[in-house]
Every structure is written in structure tokens, then in C-alpha cells.
């Protein structure tokens, strides 16, 4: 909190060429309100709504005018590791051993709408065009490792088959207890009738980010 919000407000008024009566009218107060607050200390502190309006008008933090310190925007964000691995990487990917050269920050409320535990999320690259037009080469996908084999349902997943890490569309046949592993691009093979135990499901793809082309 600013040690002297009255002095800070006086400096803003002088620097911007404002006057007391105009600011008082901005707040819906009588013309002498701002002068009394700054010069006579009445009221002792600004009402929250008055402080908010003045901070918005001058483009400053409310803490400068006697409000609480604003939380750092980055402190409210959740960071997700951006793994240095692509969807065509070999076995062993997404085990926690990959280099994590960067992180991406997301709003926690947004994450809760699309995924589960943020600690179970990772970003990886899509490599190749087997999932066109849904996913393109170079796309960054958000993988929820907490939403894997135990909860598998129709959708796009990162999985391991035959020693390779892949991004594929899964479709369940609950009657036969079999699973179809498909490429969205018809030029690539699909596996129409797989034993679920033969597919190592890493996690569900819940979001994709890409550079516009």
C-alpha cells in the first residue's frame, strides 16, 4: 500500500493538469469532495468504488491510492511444461526424463474447464501429417496424462504402439471390448481391431495451439 495516497493523488492531479472539482464530479460527489479529501483528510480514506474509478481514470494501480497490493498477474497463472519431444518420438517419451526448455502459462479457471489436475498436463509437438486436417505438423498439443487408459473413450490420444509415440483417434467397441486406432488422414494406416491391452495410452489431447498459416 502507498504510504501517502493523498500525496500520490495530488501528484497525479498536478502531472495530468486535472482539478479537484472535475474529479469530484467524476465520482458523483460534491465539487469540494476531492479537495477536502486531499487537503483536510476528510474522508479518512477513499471508498473502494471511488478508489477504483480514480485508479482506472489515471491508469494506475489501486495500491497507489491506498488500496491493497495487486497480485502479480503471473502468480495467478499455472505453468505447464513444454516437453522437447514430438509425437513421433521413440519409446520412453513423456516419462519425465525429457528436457523441458520452456513452460507455457495458462489461466487456472480456463484449464479447469478443459482438463483435470494441472500437474498431469504436458505440451508436446505434433510431427507429421497423419492427423490432418485435425492436427498439423508443428502443432502444440496439451496432453492430460491423468485422462488415460482408466478413462479412455472416443477421442484423440497420445499413445505408444510398436515402440513409437503417436497421436491417433481412438474409438471404442464396448460390446467386443476392442479399440480402433485411426489416423484422420486417409493416406495413413489405421488399426481397426486392437486389443486395448496392446495400446499404451499416455493421455488425452485436450487442446491444440498452432501458428496460423
Secondary structure, 3 states (H helix, E strand, C coil): CCCCHHHHHHHHHHHHCCCHHHHHHHCCCCCCHHHHHHHHCCCCCCCHHHHHHHHHHHCCCHHHHCCCCCCCHHHHEEEEEEEEEECCCECCCCCCCCCCCEEEEEEHHHHHHHCCCHHHEEEEECCCCCCCCCCCCCCEEEEECCCCHHHCCCEEEEEEECCEEEEEEEEEECCCCEEEEECCCCCCCCEEEEEHHHCEEEEEEEEEECCCC
